[in-house]
Amino acid sequence: MPALAALVNGDYDLLSVWTQPDRPAGRGRKVRHSPVAEWAVEHGLPLEQPLTLRSPETLRRLTEYNAEVVVLAAYGLIVPRAGLEAVPLGWVNIHPSLLPRHRGASPVAAPILAGESATGVTLFQMTPGLDDGPVLAQEPVAILPDETTGELTDRLAQVGAGMLPTTLEAWRRGEIVPSRQDDERATYAPKLTREESLLNWSDPAEVLARQVRAYNPWPAAYTWFSGERLRVLRARSVAGPTGPPGLVSRDGETGYPAVRCGEGTLLLLEVQGAGGKPLDGRDYLRGRRALEGAVLGGQDASAPKSGS
């Protein structure tokens, strides 16, 4: 939406808006428009929602718009070579990392997991490869100490949208010489999975704190407590006593649940029990006193085998 707003507010003739097909969402699983699709309908713009960009019909529709350039942001569908070659200035992709670092499906979470202090936004001309096209512009962005993937995504989206007007105009006037990426410096950010979001209390607390941030909002870091999933939405690593990994005590200074790790202690600042709403860790501890003295982790025989 920030990129779309930048295009709408700029001096552009926006020909069409393309977004993913409508899908069920919410508790009722009702089929609904995405925010991008809703905006296009409200403003009377042609809306395209193909299942794939590979079909001859979809490519014909794309060509018929006679577009000068296509701007892509978090679209999620593979663009075939024929589609990339259908417009004179190609496809400009807004990618939330400083390429060639963190190509792939989770470029915002990857630098948080790696403990990096900065990331950025890259505008590049798409090619058939994976995020390996020539760079048109880059903007570095510092990662805040407690920032989650969701929060960082929102900031990077605004930065990318702000880069669009000047980059597109310079690209159109031929004032940008695309910079080839150094493939030898490339790193890859694979798609996040639910399986990897289970916290291993034998790991250092600093590593676990980064995982909590990186997996917020999805898939959400979690542990097992009393046979149920306990999501850990916010946490902070601190120095602490050694002991059995996963052992919970009450932090004397802050009152938060304090979980002993392989190295250091993790304070649970915000958690969410099964079927409950997100709670301040202190409130959760007051409501579930059995948490203090419990050992988190593993999966009880009584625990559900699947689900959220």
Buried (B, 14 or more C-beta within 10 A) or exposed (E): EBBBEBBEEEEBEBEBBBBBBEEEEEEEEEEBBBEBBBBBEEEEBEBBBBEEBBEEEBBEBBBEBEBBBBBBBBBEBEBBEBBBEBBEBBBBBBBBBBBBBBBBBBBBBBBBBBEBEEBBBBBBBBBBEEBBBBBBBBBEBEBEEEBBBEBBBEBBBBBBBBBBBEBBBEBEEEEBEBEEBEEEEBBBBEEBEBEEBBBBBEBBBBBBBBBBBBBBEEBBBBBBBBEBBBBBBBBBBBEBEEEEBBBBBBBEEBBBBBBBBBBBBBBBBBBBBBEBEEBBBBEBBEEBEEBEEBBBBEEEEEBEEEEE
